[in-house]
């Protein structure tokens, strides 16, 4: 059909289709890398949210770690105290007594050595040492029992900390204002806090207990050495510090290695996910792309194997150097200790006890260094979680004594403007309108014109930045936010596929998964056309709508759309917002839904707002608002807007042209079809 014939067949404004801009494209190269061309596999990747603090302990100085440990211990202690006071007291008391038992056991062991070797061992001395030996056994047995008690108390308090933090986290994040969730930075922070903060919050209690145990062990052995001879105390750093320095270097190398290894694994997982992902499976096989992905996967895993070997050799050499350094320090210590024995400053039995004490100190310090690095780094994640929760407390919706009315006669937008965070252009700019009970209105316009933003302001999901939204003359900012949202039922184009029963997918809109109004549920399902969907499911109302469960059912997009409309209708709210709810429905189902919500409404006092790109569905609305660039450019009934000959008439005529032949073209003035 020629352009002239089209113009004659479809009178009224004609749409002008812009010509696409074409730019010359150069011939591509014959050989291209599958990913970033850099040889450094780790630097090519953006840092993932879960790796933000990886290696932090390796970058910190020993002074920074030691300086922060007291604050970390206080922080974890406060969390434990809030979770379970009795268990926290038990952990502290039992840990202190256990450390005392270790020190007493070491002192008793020295006494046994003194009893056995003072002036040479004899059978009588061995027999006289039996009580001391039994005392050592008693101390060690008591310590074992106390450590078991610490483990039991820790097992009581740790899950409670995780449960309390997780409940608080989910409550706060589930209730923050919607514009906060729209912020991608907040979203990343939320996932990081959930994925890492909660994970390490469970581990860090045991790590702090281990840290305290190692520290108290150092204090205990230092005390024993002081009792044996005051000059032995300076020998402790000489023997222990080289071991500690080697442990610090080893721990830092391990953290650096882990960060590189983690980045390399992320690169490989890109290909692993593509090979295993269900959504890509069909196209992968249709394109016979498996070999290409497997080849790249093999190339990367070979590089990772080489990197693993290099890291392993480096770690082995570092460990060897650390042991050599520690051995030198220990050798110097033993030489000095031998000189003290030769000079008679120290009896032989005390010297043997000093050797045992120094060895115990070395073990305790190595353990302290390792755990201190873990605690330092993991505490960053826990602090990140707690900081995020405090931030969320400031982003909660309004709590007011005044609640939204159960029924509303008018909703008025008065010079309302709203701009999304990070945007320069307002999504809504000086918009005014009044909606009345029993009325059905439509919002139409191009994508990004402000339709959905306006509906979210009506629903109380956003607050106007300028102007006011009034419910029966009361500004929504003076009403409790949650009560306001309770009075609005919203049906979106891409509804949530709740993995619940069919019935719970309706009742969730009223705040429950376990209680239902049977007649209201059936009426809503029938009005939305979801009754036939549910009737065809095994178990009907009790059918689980998720393949995650055994026997769960998978619905099509159109079936989910019907369930979503039924969910909105079940809420039985005074305001019903339908944002492209039938985009995935077939024509008959779409017709039935619009007949239910526009003509056969479940309640006559309801304000119904329909957002749609399919203008045929809005013809019967009482009023139609045309949005463009965040402003209302036209408003009126369908005949009024068609007679106006503006943007609405142009869009309607253009859409109708796709369905009508020349003999059944719509009249540009009325929108009716001539026969």
N, C-alpha and C positions, 0 to 999 in steps of 0.2 A: 504494500500500500504506500503511495507517495505521501510526502509531507503535507501536500495540499489536501489530499483526500482525508488524511488523519485529522487535519484541522477542521474539515467540514463534518466529519463523523463525530468528533468530540469537541463541541464548541466550548469556549471559555478559555482561561489562561492555559498556555502550553508550557510544559517544563523544558528548560534549556539544559541539556546535558553537556557539561564541560568536557573539552577535549583533553585526554590525558597527556601530560608532559612526557616527551621522549628524549632521552639522552643517549648519546653514543656509548656503547659498552665495548671495551677492548677485549680481544681474544684472551681467554684464560691460559695460564701456563699448563704444560703437559704433566708436570709433577708437582703435587701439592702435599703438604703434611696433613695428617688427619686431625691435628690439633694445633696448638701454639707451636711455633717453629723453634722456640728457645730450647737449648739442650738441658736447661735446668728445669726438671720436672716439677719441682716444688714452687718455684717463683712464678710459674705460669698460672697458678690457681689463686683465686680470691680466697682470703682467709675465711674459713667457715666459722659460724657462730660458736660451734663447740670447741674451737681451737684458740679462742681469744687469749686465754690465760695459760695455754700449754707452754711449758718452758719458762714460765715467769720466775720460778725459783732458781733456774740456771742463770738468769740475768741479774739476780739480786746478790748483793754482797752478804758476807756472813753477818756483818753488823746489822744490816737491814732485816735479815731473817730473825736473828736473836732479839732485836728490838721490837719486832711485831708479835713474837710468840706470846708474851703475856696478854696482849689485847685479844689475840685469837682464843686463848684459853678462857678468858673472861666471857667472851662472846658465846662460845660453845657451852660454857658452864651456865650462862643465863638461859640458853635454850633448853638445856637439860633440866634446870630448876623449874622452868615453866611447864615442862612436859610431865615430870614425875619427881617430886621433891624427895620422897623417901628413897627412891632408887638412886638419885644423884648423891644424897648423903652417904648411902651405902657404898657407892663407887669410890668416893673420896676417902672415907674412913678405912675401907678395906684396902685401898691402894696404899695408904700411908702405913697401915699396920703391916702389909705385905713387904713394903720396903724395909721397915724396921726388922722384920723377921729375916730378910736377906742379909742385912748388916749384922744382926746377932748371929746368924748362921756362919757368916764369914769369920766373925770374932771367935766363935766356938771352934771353928776349924783350925784357926791359929792356935787356940789353946790346946787342941788335940796334938798338933805338931809339936808344940812346946813340951807337952807331957811325954811324947814319944821320943823326941830327939835331944832333949836337954841332957847333957852329959852321957849321950849314947843310949840307944834303945836296949831294953832288957825285957824279959817276959813279965816281970813284975810291973814295969812301967806300961806295958801293953794292957795288962789287966786293970791297972789303975786308970787308964785312959778310957775304959769302956763307958763310964758315966758321961764323959765329955762327948764320946762318939754318939751315945744315945741322945744327948742334948742337941747335937748337930742334926741328927735324924728328925728329932722333934721340931726343930726350927724349920727345916726344909719341908717337912710334912705339913706343918701349920701354914707355911707360905703357899704351898700347893693348894690347900683348902681355901685360903684367902683369895688366891688368884681365880679359883673356880667361882667364889662368891662375887668377885669383880665381874667376871664374865656373865654371871646370871643377872646381876644388877644392870650391866651394860645392855644385855639382851632385853631387859624391861624398858629401859629409857630410850634406846635408839629408835625402835619402830614408832614410839609415841612422838618423838621429835619429827620424824618424817611425815607421820600422819597429820600432825598439827600444822606443819609448814605447807604440806600439799593442800590440805583443806582451806587454809587461809589464802594460799596462792590462787586456787581455782575460784574461790568465792570472790576475791578481788578482781581477777581478770574477767570473770563472767559478767561483772556488773559495771566495769568502766564504761564511760560514755562512748557512743558509737564512733564519733569522730576521732577518738583516741585509737581505736582498733584500725581505723582507716590509715593511720600513720605507719608506714612500712618499718620505720626504725623501732617503734614501740613493738611491733609484731615480732621483729627479730629478737629484741630484748626478752620478750615473753617466752619465746621458744628456747632461748639460751638458758633462762632461769629455770624453766621447767625441765629441760633435758639434762643440764649439768648441775645446776644448783641443788635440786632435790636429790640427785644421784649422790653427790658428794656430801650432802647433809647427813645422809645415812652412814657413810663411811667414816666421817671425820671424828665422830665420838670415840670410836675404837682407836683411831690414830692418836687422838689427844691423850687417851688413857695410856697407850704405848709410849708416847712422848714423856708423860709424867713418870712412868715406870722406869724408863732409861735415865731420866734426870735424877730421880731419887736413888737409883742404883749408883750413879756417880757420887752423889753426896754421901751415901752409906760407905762406899769403899774409901773415900777420902777421910771419913771419920775414923775408920779402922786403921788406916795408915798413920793418922795423927796419934792415935793411941799407942801404936807400936813404937813409933819414934817420930818426933816432930820434923826431923830432917828428911823423912821419907816423902813428906807432902810435896816438896819441890820436884821430886823425881816423877811424880804423877804426870804433870804437863809434858816433861821431857819424853816420856814414853807414849803418852796418849795423843798429844797434839799432832805428831806426824801421821798417826793413823787417822785422826780426824781430818787432816788436810787431804789425805789420799781419798777418804770417804767423800769429802765435799766435791773433789774433782770428778770422781767416779759418778756421783749422783748427778752432777751437772751434765756430764757427757751423756748419761742415760736419758736425761730429759731432752737434750738437743736431738739425740738420735730418735727418740720417740716422735718428736714433732715432725722430723723429716720423713720418717716411716709412715706416719699418719697421712701426710700430704700425698705421698706416693700411692698409698692404698686408695685414696679418694679418686685419683686419676684412673686407676684400674677399674674402680667400681662403676665409673661412667659406662664402660663397655659391658661389664657384668650385668648391670641393670638393664641395658638395652637387650642383651641376649635372653634375659629371664622375664622381662616385663610383659605382662599380659596384653597391655594396650598396643605394644609395638610388635607383637608376635605375628599377626597376620601380614602386615606390610613387610616385615623382615623376611618372611618366607616368599611373599609375592615378588619381592625384589631380588631374591636369592642373595641377600647381603650378609649372610652368616660368615662366609669365608673372610670378607673384608674386615669385619669386626673382630673375628678370632685372630687374624694376622696382627692387627694392632694391639690386641690384648696380649698376645705372645711377646711382641716387641717390648711392651711396657713391663711385663713381669720379668723378662730377662734383665732389663735395666734395674729393676728392684732387687733381683737376686744378686747382681753385682754390688749394689749399694749395701745390701744386708751383709755381704761378705766383708766389704770394706769397713763397715761399722763394727762388725764382730772382731776383726783383727785389731782395730783401733782400741776397742774396749779391753781386749786381752792385754795389749801392751800397756795401757793405762793402769790396769789392775796390777800388772807385774811391777810397774814403776812405783805404784802406791805401796805394794807389799814390801818392796825393797826399801822405800823411805821409812815405812813403819818399822821394818826389821832393824834398820840402822838406829832409829830412836830407841827401840827396845834393847839393842845391844849396848848402847851407851848407858842406858838405865841399869842394866845388869852389871856392867863394869863398875859403875859407881856403887851399886849395892854390894858387889863383892869386896870392893875396897873398904866399905863400912864394916863388913864382916871381919876382914883381916885385921882392921884397926881395932876391933873389939867394941865398936860403937853399937853393934847390933848382934844379939845372939843368933845362932844358926836357925833356931825354930822361928824366930821373928822374921828372919830373912826369907824363909820358905813361905811364911804367911804373906810377906810383902809381894813376893812373886805372884801368888794366887790373886791378891787384891789388884795388882797392876793388870793382870790378864783380864780379870772381870771388868776393870775400868775400860780397857780397850774395847771389849765387846759392847759395853754399855754406850760408850761414846759413838762407836760406829753405828749402832742402832739409833742413837739419838740424832745423828746427822741425817741418816736416811729418812727417818720419820719426820724430822723437822722440815726437810724439803717438801715432803708430801703434804704436811699440815699447812705450810706456808702457801703452797699453790692451791690446794683444795679449799682453803679458807677464803681465797679470793672468789671462788665460785659461790660459796655460801654467803659471803658478804654481798656479792652481786645479786643473789636471790633476795636477801633481806632489803637491800637498797631498792630493788625493783618493787617489792611489796609496799614499801613506804611511799614510793612514787605513785603506785596505784591507789593508795588511800586518798591521795589528793585529787584523783581523777574520777571519783565515784559520782553518780548522778545526785541530783538534789534530793534532800529529804525534808519535806515540809509537813506541817500538821494538816494543812488543807489538801484534800485529795480531789481528784478529778470526779465530776458528776457521773452517775451511772447512766444517765441519758443526757444528751446535749441537743439544744435547739439550733444553735448557730455556732459555726467556727469562722472566725474572721482573721484574715491576714491583712495587717496594716503596714504598708511600706516596708515589707520584709526583704532583707538582703542577707546573703550568706556566701562566704568565700572559703573554699577548702584550704587546709593548711598547705603551705608551699606553693599555692597558686596565686597568680596576679589578677586573673580575670574572675569576677564573681560568678558563682553558679546561679545565684538568684540576685536580681538587681531591682529593688523598689517594686516588689510584687504585692498587689492588694487584691483581695477577693473575699466573698462571703458565701459560705456553704450552709444550707438549711436542712433540717431533719426531713426525711422522706424524699430527698432530692438525689438524683444521680447525675454526677458531673464527669466529664472526661478531660484528661490532659493529653494533648497531642503536640507533636513537634519533632524536629530532627533529634538524632542522638546528641546528648550533651547540651540540650536546650534548657534544662532545668526542671524537667517534669518530675523525675524521681527525687531530686533534692527537695522539691516543694512537698512531695508526699511524705518525706521523712520528717520535715518540719511539722507537718500536720499531725504526724504520729508521735511527736515528742522525742524522736530519736536524735534530732539536732535542735539546738536552741538558736533562734535568730540572732545574728550579730548586730543588726540594726532593725528597727521596727518591732512589731509584736505579733504573736499568734494568740488569739483570744478565744477561749471556750466559754460561751455564754457571758462574754464581757470580762472574764478573768484571764489575765496573762498566764500562759503555760509556765513561765518562769516562777510564778507564785504557787504552782501546784507541785505536789509530790510526783517525781518523774515516773517511778514505777507504777503508780496508780494511773497515770495518764496513759502509759503504754498498755496497761491492762484493758483500757477502753477502746483500743484500736486493734482490729484484725487485719493483718497484712499478708497478702499472697504475692510471692515473687516469681519471676520468670524461671529462675533456677532454684527451686525449693530444696531444702535440706532433706536428704533421704535418711530419715531416722531409722536406725537398725532395731526397731521395736516391732511389736505386733501391729496389725492393721488398725485395730481399735486405738492403741496407744498413739499411733501417728495422728489421730484426730484429737484425742483428749489432751495431748501435750500442749495444745494452744491455750488450755485453761489452767495449766500449771500442775497437771498430774498425769502419771503414767498408769495408775492402778485403779482409778475411779472414773466412772462414766455415767452420763445420762443416756440410757439406751435409746429413747425416742428421739432425742436431739441428735444423737449420732446417726441414726438411720435417716432422719430428715436431711441432714447435711450431706450424707453420702448420696442420697437420691438426687438432691438438687445439683450436686457437682458431677453426677454421672459416675461416681466412684462405687456405687452399689454393685454394678455389674462386675467391676474389677475385683472387689472383695468377695463377691459370691463365687467367682471362678477360682479362688485360691483354696488349696487344701487347708482346712481348718477355718476358713472364712475370717471372722474377726480376730481369731487368735493366731493367724498365720504370721510368722516372722518375716519381715520384709528386708532380709539381708542374707546374702550367700555366706556370710561369716559363720552362720549357725547351721548345724545339721538340719536339713529339711527346709532351710530358709528359701524364700522366693525372691526372684529378681524381676522387677517391673521395668517396663519400657518408659521412655521419657514422657510420653503422653499419659500413661497410667499414673505416673508420679504426679503429673500436673493435676490430675483429677483428685488425687489424695490431698494435695496441697490446698486446692480450692475447698474441699470438704473440711479440712482442718481450719481454714479461715472462717467458714460458715459456722462450724461447731462452736467457735469462741463466742458467737452471738453478741458481738460488741456493737456499740452504737455507731462506730465508724468502721467501714470496710474499705480497705485500699487494695486494689487489684493492679499490680504492676506487670503487664504483659503476661497474664497467668495462662493464656491458652496458646502461647507461641509454638509449643510442641504437640498440640492436639490436632486431630483430624478435623475437617470442616464440620461434620455432624456433631462431634463432641463439643467443639467450640460454640456452635449454635445453641446447643442445649445449656451450656454453662451461662452464656449471656442471657438466655431467656430466663434462667433461674435467678440470676443476680440483678437483672435489670427490670424484668417484668413481674416475676413471681417471687419477690423478695420474702425472706423468712420473717422479717420484721419491718413494719411500715415506717417506723421512726428512725430508720437507719440512714446515715449519710454514706453514700457509696461513691467512691472515686475510682475511675477506670483510666489506666494509662495504657495506651495501645498505639501501635503503628498501623494496625489494620483499621482503617477509618470506617469501613462498613459496619464495624462492631459498635461504633459510638453514635450512629445515626439517631438512635432512640433516646440518647441521654438528654436530660433537661437542659443542660448547658455544657458547652464545650469551650475550653480555654486553650488557645494556641500559644505555645512557648517558642521563643526564638532568642538565643543569646542571653538567657536568664531573665527575660522580660515577657510579659503577656502582651502579645501584639494584636490578638483578636479574641473576642468572646461572644457567645450567643448560642442559639439553637442551631441545629444543622441547616434548616431552611434559611435562617438569617445569615449564616456564614456563607452559604452558597450564593445567595443573592448579593452579598458584599463583593464577591469576586476577588478575594484576597488570597493569602497563602493557603488557607484551609481549602478553598474551592479548587485551587491549583493542585494540591496534593490529592484531594479526593478524586478529581477528574483523571489525574495521571494513574492512580491505582485502578480506578474503574476501567480505564482503557485496556488494561491487561486482561480483563475478564470478559468484556462486552464486545460484541460484534457491532458493525456499523448500524444494524437495524435495531439494536437494543442498547444504544449508547445512553448514558445518564444525561439528563438536562443540567446544564451548568448552573441554572438559577435555583432549582429545587432539589436536584440530586435524584429525581425520580427517573425511571427507565421508560422510554417511549416504546410503544409496541407497533 
